[in-house]
């Protein structure tokens, strides 16, 4: 089990990521070069003992490698950090060696961002369209992504460019708190072709047809 603790602000110190034995609670390893004021997205298993950590509030991303030593203890190596890739609420999706995440936060509007597994940014949607803290899941080699408000996108994950296939407005503006724009930040769930999607005021189940 991997968990992160929070530092505070842009000059934060004292934050860290730790690996814990879920049966005993024992801390197996620590990575201390990580500061995020409010760590929300879960870590992403990136294969070959690598783990991608992401956050909002200018935390960006860090790729670390965990290796077990001959004496049974664990060591952690930082492979890279990149402030131009991150995630505010939902973890990135890894597909064919590339990560896809929504990196619109309180400080920046990068939209959906694609990054290679070695830390190279391939593209950003920016505000066209602006993906702002919505959820994304992978199904049959395609991304289902909400843009944080009312729309659902079907996207072909491709490192060469943002490639939307279809879009539908499911959660109309005003279904949440009337005093502010609709916010759809919840994770998606897909079972037997049925997609669960919600905002602050409504839960919907829609059938996804291939």
Beta strands, then each sheet from edge to edge (+ up, - down):
strand 1: 2-5
strand 2: 16-20
strand 3: 27-31
strand 4: 44-45
strand 5: 50-55
strand 6: 60-68
strand 7: 74-82
strand 8: 93-95
strand 9: 98-104
strand 10: 109-116
strand 11: 121-124
strand 12: 136-139
strand 13: 142-146
strand 14: 151-156
strand 15: 163-169
strand 16: 189-191
strand 17: 194-198
strand 18: 203-207
sheet 1: 1+ 2- 3+
sheet 2: 4+ 5- 6+ 7-
sheet 3: 8+ 9- 10+ 11-
sheet 4: 12+ 13- 14+ 15-
sheet 5: 16+ 17- 18+
end
